[in-house]
């Protein structure tokens, strides 16, 4: 199997890299992060014009119809640049649910506007007290004739502060979890925005009898939710891999340039061994991220594969992020240097859609499902 990007995929990756390099240095990113949105509408529109926002969305609904490999190539560059634009949270994740579950009218309405950068959506699924991978939700949907209302609390809702339309999961009267479309400014909806540890945004959404429209038919969408989360895990792994790669390179460059006792830090064996360990961890993360991507490219949407990838990427991210900050010394914890921002983002990714402990628990619970390997003659 060929794991290299083809000419068009590589060109897409380089184009996104150049766009983000022109848009962001550390000072610019810090200024944008401190703003009201925490990201740049100008860069957002540039990504839309390039086709990045509509990359995985169906062509017949205004998207590019690209596969997982192209999506992960873009996600890697977003991670490397620490780009704060909510591509996954505001487009790929909710847009994927609309494409899979929504009616034709809903697809024709939402997907072209998502691709054009004209609409921001968010997936409101997580609730206080729940841990991944629980699909159960306490938010309820009540039907009265043809009308539906939702009551419950969703938190965290990533980038729910700026979303104009929400995709909300709720218990159906006859069982199962349905998906509903809710206007962010609807009566009975209270939205409390906050900053996350990686300088991005989230929101708590409280619904009190809020009028909602079913996404597609009001039937159990649990399978679609799981599939969307598996794809999102792969995107997060790719983003983390890009950030890890940049952190390793930054640390290696710093060890070559920074001098102690009149010689570069790279001449100290203990530090070069730690840098080598960081590179090994990067290769482990990149390999598992590629594994998750190729599985999706083959049409395999498997939560177990997602957990395997997320666990290793999380381990590598924590090791590399902490070591990178430590080997940069005091400057590593300042806002003026990028390395601390990489650690913050990697920590946030590790806690999104399940922590390492959550994924390890899932994998451990399934060990008994595997057969025993027997070797002849032993």
Rosetta blueprint (number, residue, H / E / L):
1 X L
2 X L
3 X L
4 X L
5 X L
6 X L
7 X H
8 X H
9 X H
10 X H
11 X H
12 X H
13 X H
14 X H
15 X H
16 X H
17 X H
18 X H
19 X H
20 X H
21 X H
22 X H
23 X H
24 X L
25 X L
26 X H
27 X H
28 X H
29 X H
30 X H
31 X H
32 X H
33 X H
34 X L
35 X L
36 X L
37 X L
38 X L
39 X L
40 X L
41 X H
42 X H
43 X H
44 X H
45 X H
46 X H
47 X H
48 X H
49 X H
50 X H
51 X L
52 X L
53 X L
54 X L
55 X L
56 X L
57 X L
58 X L
59 X H
60 X H
61 X H
62 X L
63 X L
64 X L
65 X L
66 X L
67 X L
68 X H
69 X H
70 X H
71 X H
72 X H
73 X H
74 X H
75 X H
76 X H
77 X H
78 X H
79 X H
80 X H
81 X H
82 X L
83 X L
84 X L
85 X L
86 X L
87 X H
88 X H
89 X H
90 X H
91 X H
92 X H
93 X H
94 X H
95 X H
96 X H
97 X H
98 X H
99 X H
100 X H
101 X H
102 X L
103 X L
104 X H
105 X H
106 X H
107 X H
108 X H
109 X H
110 X H
111 X H
112 X H
113 X H
114 X H
115 X H
116 X L
117 X L
118 X L
119 X L
120 X L
121 X E
122 X E
123 X E
124 X E
125 X L
126 X L
127 X L
128 X L
129 X L
130 X L
131 X L
132 X L
133 X L
134 X L
135 X L
136 X L
137 X L
138 X L
139 X L
140 X E
141 X E
142 X E
143 X E
144 X E
145 X L
146 X L
147 X E
148 X E
149 X E
150 X E
151 X E
152 X E
153 X E
154 X E
155 X E
156 X E
157 X E
158 X E
159 X L
160 X L
161 X L
162 X L
163 X L
164 X L
165 X E
166 X E
167 X E
168 X E
169 X E
170 X E
171 X E
172 X L
173 X L
174 X L
175 X L
176 X L
177 X E
178 X E
179 X E
180 X E
181 X E
182 X E
183 X E
184 X L
185 X L
186 X L
187 X L
188 X L
189 X E
190 X E
191 X E
192 X E
193 X E
194 X E
195 X E
196 X L
197 X L
198 X L
199 X L
200 X L
201 X E
202 X E
203 X E
204 X E
205 X E
206 X E
207 X E
208 X E
209 X E
210 X E
211 X E
212 X E
213 X E
214 X E
215 X L
216 X L
217 X L
218 X L
219 X L
220 X L
221 X L
222 X H
223 X H
224 X H
225 X H
226 X H
227 X H
228 X H
229 X H
230 X H
231 X H
232 X H
233 X H
234 X H
235 X H
236 X H
237 X H
238 X H
239 X H
240 X H
241 X H
242 X H
243 X H
244 X H
245 X H
246 X H
247 X H
248 X H
249 X H
250 X H
251 X H
252 X H
253 X H
254 X H
255 X H
256 X H
257 X H
258 X L
259 X E
260 X E
261 X L
262 X L
263 X E
264 X E
265 X H
266 X H
267 X H
268 X L
269 X H
270 X H
271 X H
272 X H
273 X H
274 X H
275 X H
276 X H
277 X H
278 X H
279 X H
280 X H
281 X H
282 X H
283 X H
284 X H
285 X H
286 X H
287 X H
288 X H
289 X H
290 X H
291 X H
292 X H
293 X H
294 X H
295 X H
296 X H
297 X H
298 X L
299 X L
300 X L
301 X L
302 X L
303 X H
304 X H
305 X H
306 X H
307 X H
308 X H
309 X H
310 X H
311 X H
312 X H
313 X H
314 X H
315 X H
316 X H
317 X H
318 X H
319 X H
320 X H
321 X H
322 X H
323 X H
324 X H
325 X H
326 X H
327 X H
328 X H
329 X H
330 X H
331 X H
332 X H
333 X H
334 X L
335 X L
336 X L
337 X L
338 X L
339 X H
340 X H
341 X H
342 X H
343 X H
344 X H
345 X H
346 X H
347 X H
348 X H
349 X H
350 X H
351 X L
352 X L
353 X L
354 X L
355 X L
356 X H
357 X H
358 X H
359 X H
360 X H
361 X H
362 X H
363 X H
364 X H
365 X H
366 X L
367 X H
368 X H
369 X H
370 X L
371 X L
372 X L
373 X L
374 X L
375 X L
376 X L
377 X L
378 X L
